[in-house]
Amino acid sequence: MARKGTSTGDGKRHTTIREVAERAGVSVATVSRILSGTYPAAPATRAKVMRAVEELDYVANHHARALQGTTRKSIAIIVNSVISPHYAHVAQGVQTQAAEDARLCQIGTTGGDAERELAMVQFMREQHPEAVILVGNVNADDEYRARMSRYAHALAAIGSRLVLCGRPPLGPDAPAVVVEYDNTGGAFAATGHLLSNGHRRILYLGRRPGYTTADARIEGYRGALAAYGVPHDPGLEADGTFERFEGYRMMQERLAAGAPDFTAVFAANDQIAAGARQALLERGLTVPGDVSLVGFDDLPPAADIDLTTVYQPHEELGRTAVRLALEHARNGGPPPHTVLGAHLVIRGSVRPVVPA
């Protein structure tokens, strides 16, 4: 009987491309071309091959690359976008720390698409990085947690580490390193600053139920209202994503409905704040003369528009993700979970409420 798979010096057995071809019922050449992305296969054929890859946990050219000595120590980072200042600063932190630790850095983008994220993790896994760092606001439902757990175990099987950066932990059974911001504490501080300046009607822009970052920030907003004894009014919460044009849209729609019924705005990030500010100015309203405004992140254009906001150490988030992943790979033990602090940066976009 022919021996299946190959074995490396560490005793681990690795699936061969021939086994994948046999499982899928296609030729070895077809599997190779589909996995390299150079073959215009029928959807059914591609589906069979990808199902066989997943079932057999196949990683392309693992043994061959090891024998050839072509592997290089590297760190992979996967983000939603490289245009967003948030992701760009986190990625810079990863790159800086990787360079200091003599590692190369690979980067991929998903556009927030779960299927593309899966494909990117699989691709990065084939390059055998020491860590794969996932960054981005997510809808942390049961399907997400199951998918992340599969990622973590698949990477651990080849000696790599999954790092969830700005994402919640998966539970004690998933071998994933976690590095988070204190989104709730930062939002509490921002809302508390408005409340301490006498504001009671505070419009929240950027509610997005089910998404981890948005949920944590609105939790801090609501918590501050409760701490100051201000009733929660769902009518003062507007749904939207974390882009500038969404901030503009949310504020435009609010102003189109009538005169402002709020004295202050807490925007879920600085991009939303910038868009909302533009809409206010177009209506002849000034910040902070007519409406006070706070944001979150302390990223461009916050300083340029004199925006009071919450500072988050974006580059340190990336650097910490690399450090913890490499330390955990060396030392073992339970995967670390770290929460980085945030603090309020007071500029000129808030003024006290003048009593009537």
C-alpha atoms as a printed R data frame, in Angstrom:
    type eleno elety resid chain resno       x      y       z
1   ATOM     1    CA   MET     A     1   0.000  0.000   0.000
2   ATOM     2    CA   ALA     A     2   1.335  3.426  -0.896
3   ATOM     3    CA   ARG     A     3   2.288  5.578   2.067
4   ATOM     4    CA   LYS     A     4   0.047  8.637   2.402
5   ATOM     5    CA   GLY     A     5   1.345 12.083   3.298
6   ATOM     6    CA   THR     A     6   4.825 13.171   4.226
7   ATOM     7    CA   SER     A     7   6.612 13.472   7.530
8   ATOM     8    CA   THR     A     8   9.040 16.094   8.809
9   ATOM     9    CA   GLY     A     9  11.698 15.897  11.456
10  ATOM    10    CA   ASP     A    10   9.241 16.919  14.170
11  ATOM    11    CA   GLY     A    11   7.179 13.805  13.487
12  ATOM    12    CA   LYS     A    12   4.151 15.687  12.187
13  ATOM    13    CA   ARG     A    13   2.430 14.296   9.121
14  ATOM    14    CA   HIS     A    14   1.517 16.713   6.328
15  ATOM    15    CA   THR     A    15  -1.029 16.136   3.591
16  ATOM    16    CA   THR     A    16   0.310 16.016   0.027
17  ATOM    17    CA   ILE     A    17  -1.154 17.688  -3.022
18  ATOM    18    CA   ARG     A    18  -1.739 14.203  -4.491
19  ATOM    19    CA   GLU     A    19  -4.045 13.352  -1.585
20  ATOM    20    CA   VAL     A    20  -5.995 16.544  -2.212
21  ATOM    21    CA   ALA     A    21  -6.328 15.626  -5.894
22  ATOM    22    CA   GLU     A    22  -7.530 12.113  -5.038
23  ATOM    23    CA   ARG     A    23 -10.085 13.413  -2.539
24  ATOM    24    CA   ALA     A    24 -11.415 15.973  -5.044
25  ATOM    25    CA   GLY     A    25 -11.348 13.561  -8.001
26  ATOM    26    CA   VAL     A    26  -9.185 15.816 -10.175
27  ATOM    27    CA   SER     A    27  -5.589 15.875 -11.381
28  ATOM    28    CA   VAL     A    28  -2.647 17.160  -9.358
29  ATOM    29    CA   ALA     A    29  -2.123 19.848 -11.998
30  ATOM    30    CA   THR     A    30  -5.714 21.067 -11.567
31  ATOM    31    CA   VAL     A    31  -5.286 21.371  -7.788
32  ATOM    32    CA   SER     A    32  -2.010 23.266  -8.241
33  ATOM    33    CA   ARG     A    33  -3.499 25.719 -10.716
34  ATOM    34    CA   ILE     A    34  -6.629 26.378  -8.667
35  ATOM    35    CA   LEU     A    35  -4.626 27.000  -5.499
36  ATOM    36    CA   SER     A    36  -2.262 29.340  -7.325
37  ATOM    37    CA   GLY     A    37  -5.195 31.276  -8.776
38  ATOM    38    CA   THR     A    38  -4.037 30.772 -12.362
39  ATOM    39    CA   TYR     A    39  -6.717 28.305 -13.505
40  ATOM    40    CA   PRO     A    40 -10.205 29.367 -14.701
41  ATOM    41    CA   ALA     A    41 -11.899 26.313 -13.201
42  ATOM    42    CA   ALA     A    42 -15.610 25.627 -13.177
43  ATOM    43    CA   PRO     A    43 -17.207 26.651  -9.870
44  ATOM    44    CA   ALA     A    44 -18.077 23.026  -9.049
45  ATOM    45    CA   THR     A    45 -14.486 21.900  -9.634
46  ATOM    46    CA   ARG     A    46 -13.074 24.707  -7.562
47  ATOM    47    CA   ALA     A    47 -15.558 23.951  -4.766
48  ATOM    48    CA   LYS     A    48 -14.486 20.274  -4.711
49  ATOM    49    CA   VAL     A    49 -10.825 21.204  -4.510
50  ATOM    50    CA   MET     A    50 -11.311 23.788  -1.752
51  ATOM    51    CA   ARG     A    51 -13.463 21.354   0.231
52  ATOM    52    CA   ALA     A    52 -10.728 18.728  -0.012
53  ATOM    53    CA   VAL     A    53  -8.112 21.299   1.074
54  ATOM    54    CA   GLU     A    54 -10.160 22.151   4.161
55  ATOM    55    CA   GLU     A    55 -11.009 18.545   5.035
56  ATOM    56    CA   LEU     A    56  -7.386 17.420   4.739
57  ATOM    57    CA   ASP     A    57  -5.968 20.604   6.307
58  ATOM    58    CA   TYR     A    58  -3.598 20.979   3.362
59  ATOM    59    CA   VAL     A    59  -0.868 23.623   3.418
60  ATOM    60    CA   ALA     A    60   0.864 24.064   0.068
61  ATOM    61    CA   ASN     A    61   4.527 23.103  -0.322
62  ATOM    62    CA   HIS     A    62   5.213 22.889   3.419
63  ATOM    63    CA   HIS     A    63   7.842 20.120   3.301
64  ATOM    64    CA   ALA     A    64   9.399 21.249   0.029
65  ATOM    65    CA   ARG     A    65   9.908 24.780   1.281
66  ATOM    66    CA   ALA     A    66  11.391 23.550   4.549
67  ATOM    67    CA   LEU     A    67  13.883 21.297   2.697
68  ATOM    68    CA   GLN     A    68  14.845 24.109   0.351
69  ATOM    69    CA   GLY     A    69  15.452 26.484   3.255
70  ATOM    70    CA   THR     A    70  13.315 29.141   1.580
71  ATOM    71    CA   THR     A    71  11.192 30.004   4.594
72  ATOM    72    CA   ARG     A    72  11.904 33.348   6.263
73  ATOM    73    CA   LYS     A    73  10.829 34.504   9.677
74  ATOM    74    CA   SER     A    74   7.843 36.750   9.120
75  ATOM    75    CA   ILE     A    75   4.736 38.306  10.621
76  ATOM    76    CA   ALA     A    76   1.473 38.576   8.671
77  ATOM    77    CA   ILE     A    77  -1.184 41.228   9.254
78  ATOM    78    CA   ILE     A    78  -4.673 41.197   7.751
79  ATOM    79    CA   VAL     A    79  -6.761 44.381   7.903
80  ATOM    80    CA   ASN     A    80 -10.053 45.596   6.476
81  ATOM    81    CA   SER     A    81  -8.393 48.438   4.575
82  ATOM    82    CA   VAL     A    82  -5.059 50.218   4.192
83  ATOM    83    CA   ILE     A    83  -6.760 53.553   3.445
84  ATOM    84    CA   SER     A    84  -8.288 54.035   6.892
85  ATOM    85    CA   PRO     A    85  -5.932 55.918   9.258
86  ATOM    86    CA   HIS     A    86  -6.773 53.441  12.040
87  ATOM    87    CA   TYR     A    87  -5.614 50.371  10.103
88  ATOM    88    CA   ALA     A    88  -2.645 52.206   8.613
89  ATOM    89    CA   HIS     A    89  -1.306 53.185  12.043
90  ATOM    90    CA   VAL     A    90  -1.803 49.688  13.483
91  ATOM    91    CA   ALA     A    91  -0.057 48.186  10.450
92  ATOM    92    CA   GLN     A    92   2.840 50.624  10.899
93  ATOM    93    CA   GLY     A    93   3.207 49.454  14.484
94  ATOM    94    CA   VAL     A    94   3.316 45.824  13.343
95  ATOM    95    CA   GLN     A    95   5.907 46.650  10.688
96  ATOM    96    CA   THR     A    96   8.092 48.621  13.119
97  ATOM    97    CA   GLN     A    97   8.132 45.883  15.767
98  ATOM    98    CA   ALA     A    98   8.628 43.143  13.173
99  ATOM    99    CA   ALA     A    99  11.662 44.992  11.816
100 ATOM   100    CA   GLU     A   100  13.116 45.407  15.303
101 ATOM   101    CA   ASP     A   101  12.733 41.657  15.819
102 ATOM   102    CA   ALA     A   102  14.383 40.916  12.429
103 ATOM   103    CA   ARG     A   103  11.137 39.694  10.859
104 ATOM   104    CA   LEU     A   104   9.691 40.466   7.475
105 ATOM   105    CA   CYS     A   105   6.110 41.725   7.331
106 ATOM   106    CA   GLN     A   106   3.301 40.625   4.995
107 ATOM   107    CA   ILE     A   107   0.010 42.515   4.700
108 ATOM   108    CA   GLY     A   108  -3.346 41.656   3.167
109 ATOM   109    CA   THR     A   109  -6.757 43.341   3.057
110 ATOM   110    CA   THR     A   110 -10.272 41.931   3.261
111 ATOM   111    CA   GLY     A   111 -12.634 44.853   2.739
112 ATOM   112    CA   GLY     A   112 -14.525 43.455   5.723
113 ATOM   113    CA   ASP     A   113 -15.510 40.343   3.742
114 ATOM   114    CA   ALA     A   114 -15.515 37.136   5.843
115 ATOM   115    CA   GLU     A   115 -14.834 34.838   2.874
116 ATOM   116    CA   ARG     A   116 -11.876 36.931   1.771
117 ATOM   117    CA   GLU     A   117 -10.583 36.910   5.325
118 ATOM   118    CA   LEU     A   118 -10.713 33.110   5.302
119 ATOM   119    CA   ALA     A   119  -8.831 33.022   1.990
120 ATOM   120    CA   MET     A   120  -6.230 35.475   3.291
121 ATOM   121    CA   VAL     A   121  -5.620 33.456   6.465
122 ATOM   122    CA   GLN     A   122  -5.186 30.309   4.382
123 ATOM   123    CA   PHE     A   123  -2.796 32.106   2.035
124 ATOM   124    CA   MET     A   124  -0.766 33.553   4.891
125 ATOM   125    CA   ARG     A   125  -0.664 30.152   6.577
126 ATOM   126    CA   GLU     A   126   0.989 28.729   3.473
127 ATOM   127    CA   GLN     A   127   3.809 31.255   3.936
128 ATOM   128    CA   HIS     A   128   4.402 29.934   7.475
129 ATOM   129    CA   PRO     A   129   4.568 33.221   9.388
130 ATOM   130    CA   GLU     A   130   5.225 33.131  13.101
131 ATOM   131    CA   ALA     A   131   2.008 35.050  13.680
132 ATOM   132    CA   VAL     A   132  -1.084 36.094  11.737
133 ATOM   133    CA   ILE     A   133  -2.556 39.305  13.141
134 ATOM   134    CA   LEU     A   134  -6.210 40.066  12.362
135 ATOM   135    CA   VAL     A   135  -7.311 43.681  12.830
136 ATOM   136    CA   GLY     A   136 -10.794 45.058  12.401
137 ATOM   137    CA   ASN     A   137 -14.233 45.692  13.803
138 ATOM   138    CA   VAL     A   138 -16.314 42.532  13.457
139 ATOM   139    CA   ASN     A   139 -19.769 41.113  14.049
140 ATOM   140    CA   ALA     A   140 -18.812 38.653  16.815
141 ATOM   141    CA   ASP     A   141 -21.626 36.129  16.377
142 ATOM   142    CA   ASP     A   142 -21.387 32.358  16.893
143 ATOM   143    CA   GLU     A   143 -20.277 31.778  13.296
144 ATOM   144    CA   TYR     A   144 -17.453 34.295  13.720
145 ATOM   145    CA   ARG     A   145 -16.256 32.668  16.939
146 ATOM   146    CA   ALA     A   146 -16.292 29.220  15.360
147 ATOM   147    CA   ARG     A   147 -14.349 30.500  12.338
148 ATOM   148    CA   MET     A   148 -11.760 32.271  14.503
149 ATOM   149    CA   SER     A   149 -11.325 29.148  16.612
150 ATOM   150    CA   ARG     A   150 -10.610 27.128  13.459
151 ATOM   151    CA   TYR     A   151  -8.045 29.726  12.387
152 ATOM   152    CA   ALA     A   152  -6.349 29.615  15.787
153 ATOM   153    CA   HIS     A   153  -6.080 25.821  15.900
154 ATOM   154    CA   ALA     A   154  -4.970 25.560  12.255
155 ATOM   155    CA   LEU     A   155  -2.178 28.078  12.815
156 ATOM   156    CA   ALA     A   156  -1.138 26.506  16.112
157 ATOM   157    CA   ALA     A   157  -0.791 23.167  14.298
158 ATOM   158    CA   ILE     A   158   2.083 24.591  12.238
159 ATOM   159    CA   GLY     A   159   3.692 26.471  15.135
160 ATOM   160    CA   SER     A   160   2.184 29.857  14.312
161 ATOM   161    CA   ARG     A   161  -0.012 32.151  16.425
162 ATOM   162    CA   LEU     A   162  -3.318 33.859  15.708
163 ATOM   163    CA   VAL     A   163  -3.496 37.361  17.178
164 ATOM   164    CA   LEU     A   164  -6.828 39.162  17.465
165 ATOM   165    CA   CYS     A   165  -6.047 42.862  17.449
166 ATOM   166    CA   GLY     A   166  -8.872 45.112  18.618
167 ATOM   167    CA   ARG     A   167 -11.166 42.084  18.651
168 ATOM   168    CA   PRO     A   168 -12.719 40.240  21.619
169 ATOM   169    CA   PRO     A   169 -11.324 36.957  23.012
170 ATOM   170    CA   LEU     A   170 -12.725 33.647  21.803
171 ATOM   171    CA   GLY     A   171 -12.708 31.757  25.098
172 ATOM   172    CA   PRO     A   172 -10.241 29.608  27.042
173 ATOM   173    CA   ASP     A   173 -10.092 26.771  24.491
174 ATOM   174    CA   ALA     A   174  -8.892 28.851  21.518
175 ATOM   175    CA   PRO     A   175  -5.092 29.368  21.269
176 ATOM   176    CA   ALA     A   176  -5.373 33.028  20.238
177 ATOM   177    CA   VAL     A   177  -3.455 36.028  21.574
178 ATOM   178    CA   VAL     A   178  -5.732 39.050  22.171
179 ATOM   179    CA   VAL     A   179  -4.774 42.743  22.275
180 ATOM   180    CA   GLU     A   180  -7.645 45.201  22.767
181 ATOM   181    CA   TYR     A   181  -8.375 48.872  23.417
182 ATOM   182    CA   ASP     A   182 -10.491 50.072  26.314
183 ATOM   183    CA   ASN     A   183 -13.250 51.249  23.986
184 ATOM   184    CA   THR     A   184 -15.871 51.329  26.731
185 ATOM   185    CA   GLY     A   185 -13.725 53.328  29.141
186 ATOM   186    CA   GLY     A   186 -12.753 55.807  26.439
187 ATOM   187    CA   ALA     A   187 -16.364 56.373  25.419
188 ATOM   188    CA   PHE     A   188 -17.372 56.815  29.055
189 ATOM   189    CA   ALA     A   189 -14.693 59.508  29.445
190 ATOM   190    CA   ALA     A   190 -15.747 61.325  26.262
191 ATOM   191    CA   THR     A   191 -19.428 61.343  27.189
192 ATOM   192    CA   GLY     A   192 -18.589 62.261  30.780
193 ATOM   193    CA   HIS     A   193 -16.667 65.304  29.520
194 ATOM   194    CA   LEU     A   194 -19.772 66.537  27.705
195 ATOM   195    CA   LEU     A   195 -21.974 65.825  30.709
196 ATOM   196    CA   SER     A   196 -19.607 67.657  33.066
197 ATOM   197    CA   ASN     A   197 -19.944 70.676  30.784
198 ATOM   198    CA   GLY     A   198 -23.699 70.686  31.353
199 ATOM   199    CA   HIS     A   199 -24.841 68.864  28.203
200 ATOM   200    CA   ARG     A   200 -27.801 66.539  28.658
201 ATOM   201    CA   ARG     A   201 -29.051 66.085  25.086
202 ATOM   202    CA   ILE     A   202 -26.086 64.270  23.505
203 ATOM   203    CA   LEU     A   203 -26.513 62.803  20.034
204 ATOM   204    CA   TYR     A   204 -24.558 59.573  19.435
205 ATOM   205    CA   LEU     A   205 -23.442 58.931  15.829
206 ATOM   206    CA   GLY     A   206 -22.247 55.477  14.776
207 ATOM   207    CA   ARG     A   207 -24.461 52.881  16.416
208 ATOM   208    CA   ARG     A   208 -23.902 49.499  14.752
209 ATOM   209    CA   PRO     A   209 -25.490 46.658  16.742
210 ATOM   210    CA   GLY     A   210 -23.518 43.418  16.805
211 ATOM   211    CA   TYR     A   211 -20.161 44.939  15.885
212 ATOM   212    CA   THR     A   212 -17.639 44.728  18.693
213 ATOM   213    CA   THR     A   213 -16.032 48.174  18.560
214 ATOM   214    CA   ALA     A   214 -19.320 50.004  18.026
215 ATOM   215    CA   ASP     A   215 -21.035 48.031  20.795
216 ATOM   216    CA   ALA     A   216 -18.225 48.756  23.266
217 ATOM   217    CA   ARG     A   217 -18.279 52.486  22.545
218 ATOM   218    CA   ILE     A   218 -22.024 52.885  22.807
219 ATOM   219    CA   GLU     A   219 -21.888 50.907  26.060
220 ATOM   220    CA   GLY     A   220 -19.530 53.553  27.438
221 ATOM   221    CA   TYR     A   221 -21.823 56.344  26.208
222 ATOM   222    CA   ARG     A   222 -24.868 54.805  27.865
223 ATOM   223    CA   GLY     A   223 -22.913 54.037  31.017
224 ATOM   224    CA   ALA     A   224 -21.887 57.677  31.397
225 ATOM   225    CA   LEU     A   225 -25.482 58.828  30.951
226 ATOM   226    CA   ALA     A   226 -26.561 56.442  33.699
227 ATOM   227    CA   ALA     A   227 -23.720 57.540  35.985
228 ATOM   228    CA   TYR     A   228 -24.860 61.177  35.668
229 ATOM   229    CA   GLY     A   229 -28.528 60.271  36.120
230 ATOM   230    CA   VAL     A   230 -29.474 61.258  32.558
231 ATOM   231    CA   PRO     A   231 -32.271 59.107  31.068
232 ATOM   232    CA   HIS     A   232 -31.280 57.048  28.024
233 ATOM   233    CA   ASP     A   233 -33.102 58.237  24.887
234 ATOM   234    CA   PRO     A   234 -32.796 55.777  21.942
235 ATOM   235    CA   GLY     A   235 -33.941 58.627  19.696
236 ATOM   236    CA   LEU     A   236 -30.560 60.263  20.251
237 ATOM   237    CA   GLU     A   237 -28.674 57.327  18.697
238 ATOM   238    CA   ALA     A   238 -28.099 57.170  14.933
239 ATOM   239    CA   ASP     A   239 -27.025 54.065  13.009
240 ATOM   240    CA   GLY     A   240 -24.040 54.243  10.676
241 ATOM   241    CA   THR     A   241 -20.636 52.859   9.804
242 ATOM   242    CA   PHE     A   242 -17.303 54.415  10.726
243 ATOM   243    CA   GLU     A   243 -16.673 56.494   7.591
244 ATOM   244    CA   ARG     A   244 -16.622 60.253   7.114
245 ATOM   245    CA   PHE     A   245 -19.404 60.241   4.531
246 ATOM   246    CA   GLU     A   246 -21.568 58.337   7.017
247 ATOM   247    CA   GLY     A   247 -21.035 61.037   9.644
248 ATOM   248    CA   TYR     A   248 -22.094 63.605   7.068
249 ATOM   249    CA   ARG     A   249 -25.167 61.538   6.125
250 ATOM   250    CA   MET     A   250 -26.302 60.938   9.711
251 ATOM   251    CA   MET     A   251 -26.040 64.615  10.594
252 ATOM   252    CA   GLN     A   252 -27.680 65.781   7.366
253 ATOM   253    CA   GLU     A   253 -30.652 63.494   7.987
254 ATOM   254    CA   ARG     A   254 -30.921 64.676  11.565
255 ATOM   255    CA   LEU     A   255 -30.886 68.352  10.615
256 ATOM   256    CA   ALA     A   256 -33.323 67.780   7.748
257 ATOM   257    CA   ALA     A   257 -35.861 66.502  10.288
258 ATOM   258    CA   GLY     A   258 -35.967 69.861  12.100
259 ATOM   259    CA   ALA     A   259 -34.028 72.171  14.384
260 ATOM   260    CA   PRO     A   260 -31.368 70.443  16.502
261 ATOM   261    CA   ASP     A   261 -32.826 68.796  19.606
262 ATOM   262    CA   PHE     A   262 -29.333 68.211  21.000
263 ATOM   263    CA   THR     A   263 -26.557 70.461  22.288
264 ATOM   264    CA   ALA     A   264 -23.668 68.062  21.796
265 ATOM   265    CA   VAL     A   265 -22.552 65.142  19.619
266 ATOM   266    CA   PHE     A   266 -20.458 62.115  20.502
267 ATOM   267    CA   ALA     A   267 -19.167 60.600  17.253
268 ATOM   268    CA   ALA     A   268 -18.003 56.980  17.427
269 ATOM   269    CA   ASN     A   269 -14.769 57.923  15.634
270 ATOM   270    CA   ASP     A   270 -13.002 60.981  14.270
271 ATOM   271    CA   GLN     A   271 -14.013 60.285  10.677
272 ATOM   272    CA   ILE     A   272 -17.682 60.399  11.672
273 ATOM   273    CA   ALA     A   273 -17.006 63.578  13.657
274 ATOM   274    CA   ALA     A   274 -15.407 65.273  10.634
275 ATOM   275    CA   GLY     A   275 -18.368 64.397   8.412
276 ATOM   276    CA   ALA     A   276 -20.874 65.582  11.028
277 ATOM   277    CA   ARG     A   277 -18.965 68.838  11.489
278 ATOM   278    CA   GLN     A   278 -19.099 69.493   7.740
279 ATOM   279    CA   ALA     A   279 -22.883 68.990   7.721
280 ATOM   280    CA   LEU     A   280 -23.286 71.352  10.690
281 ATOM   281    CA   LEU     A   281 -21.204 74.073   9.039
282 ATOM   282    CA   GLU     A   282 -23.170 73.784   5.807
283 ATOM   283    CA   ARG     A   283 -26.330 74.505   7.818
284 ATOM   284    CA   GLY     A   284 -24.738 77.619   9.316
285 ATOM   285    CA   LEU     A   285 -24.134 75.990  12.715
286 ATOM   286    CA   THR     A   286 -20.770 76.385  14.423
287 ATOM   287    CA   VAL     A   287 -18.656 74.034  16.564
288 ATOM   288    CA   PRO     A   288 -18.601 74.578  19.496
289 ATOM   289    CA   GLY     A   289 -20.699 77.767  19.359
290 ATOM   290    CA   ASP     A   290 -23.953 75.996  18.502
291 ATOM   291    CA   VAL     A   291 -23.074 72.334  18.962
292 ATOM   292    CA   SER     A   292 -20.250 70.751  20.967
293 ATOM   293    CA   LEU     A   293 -18.523 67.780  19.375
294 ATOM   294    CA   VAL     A   294 -16.255 64.953  20.541
295 ATOM   295    CA   GLY     A   295 -14.751 62.065  18.581
296 ATOM   296    CA   PHE     A   296 -12.762 58.916  19.194
297 ATOM   297    CA   ASP     A   297  -9.291 57.710  18.030
298 ATOM   298    CA   ASP     A   298  -7.244 60.950  17.825
299 ATOM   299    CA   LEU     A   299  -6.337 60.300  14.210
300 ATOM   300    CA   PRO     A   300  -6.351 62.722  11.245
301 ATOM   301    CA   PRO     A   301  -8.141 65.085  10.916
302 ATOM   302    CA   ALA     A   302  -8.764 65.458  14.686
303 ATOM   303    CA   ALA     A   303  -5.964 67.947  15.424
304 ATOM   304    CA   ASP     A   304  -6.642 69.917  12.223
305 ATOM   305    CA   ILE     A   305 -10.254 70.618  13.208
306 ATOM   306    CA   ASP     A   306  -9.422 71.209  16.905
307 ATOM   307    CA   LEU     A   307 -11.488 68.160  17.900
308 ATOM   308    CA   THR     A   308 -11.705 66.947  21.476
309 ATOM   309    CA   THR     A   309 -11.351 63.191  21.190
310 ATOM   310    CA   VAL     A   310 -10.184 59.947  22.793
311 ATOM   311    CA   TYR     A   311  -6.580 58.990  22.107
312 ATOM   312    CA   GLN     A   312  -5.857 55.365  21.383
313 ATOM   313    CA   PRO     A   313  -2.296 54.016  20.949
314 ATOM   314    CA   HIS     A   314  -2.781 52.574  17.479
315 ATOM   315    CA   GLU     A   315   0.864 51.901  16.681
316 ATOM   316    CA   GLU     A   316   1.426 50.466  20.147
317 ATOM   317    CA   LEU     A   317  -1.466 48.087  19.494
318 ATOM   318    CA   GLY     A   318   0.417 46.712  16.473
319 ATOM   319    CA   ARG     A   319   3.753 46.575  18.304
320 ATOM   320    CA   THR     A   320   2.199 44.810  21.296
321 ATOM   321    CA   ALA     A   321   0.528 42.257  19.029
322 ATOM   322    CA   VAL     A   322   3.916 41.258  17.569
323 ATOM   323    CA   ARG     A   323   5.709 41.188  20.933
324 ATOM   324    CA   LEU     A   324   3.069 39.049  22.633
325 ATOM   325    CA   ALA     A   325   2.840 36.603  19.719
326 ATOM   326    CA   LEU     A   326   6.605 36.013  19.677
327 ATOM   327    CA   GLU     A   327   6.795 35.755  23.473
328 ATOM   328    CA   HIS     A   328   3.960 33.246  23.544
329 ATOM   329    CA   ALA     A   329   5.632 31.189  20.826
330 ATOM   330    CA   ARG     A   330   8.839 31.072  22.906
331 ATOM   331    CA   ASN     A   331   7.362 30.577  26.363
332 ATOM   332    CA   GLY     A   332   4.070 28.777  25.808
333 ATOM   333    CA   GLY     A   333   1.381 28.804  28.482
334 ATOM   334    CA   PRO     A   334  -2.095 30.344  28.224
335 ATOM   335    CA   PRO     A   335  -2.434 32.862  25.376
336 ATOM   336    CA   PRO     A   336  -2.073 36.417  26.736
337 ATOM   337    CA   HIS     A   337  -4.939 38.914  26.728
338 ATOM   338    CA   THR     A   338  -3.974 42.581  27.050
339 ATOM   339    CA   VAL     A   339  -6.161 45.702  27.150
340 ATOM   340    CA   LEU     A   340  -4.443 48.988  26.262
341 ATOM   341    CA   GLY     A   341  -5.673 52.164  27.930
342 ATOM   342    CA   ALA     A   342  -7.172 55.250  26.273
343 ATOM   343    CA   HIS     A   343  -7.392 58.852  27.447
344 ATOM   344    CA   LEU     A   344  -9.229 62.041  26.584
345 ATOM   345    CA   VAL     A   345  -7.476 64.749  24.548
346 ATOM   346    CA   ILE     A   346  -9.162 68.095  25.221
347 ATOM   347    CA   ARG     A   347  -9.085 70.627  22.400
348 ATOM   348    CA   GLY     A   348 -11.514 73.352  21.383
349 ATOM   349    CA   SER     A   349 -14.681 71.601  20.177
350 ATOM   350    CA   VAL     A   350 -16.614 71.593  23.471
351 ATOM   351    CA   ARG     A   351 -18.011 74.510  25.431
352 ATOM   352    CA   PRO     A   352 -20.163 74.554  28.557
353 ATOM   353    CA   VAL     A   353 -23.896 74.830  28.244
354 ATOM   354    CA   VAL     A   354 -25.036 78.376  29.004
355 ATOM   355    CA   PRO     A   355 -28.030 78.305  31.399
356 ATOM   356    CA   ALA     A   356 -31.208 79.747  29.917
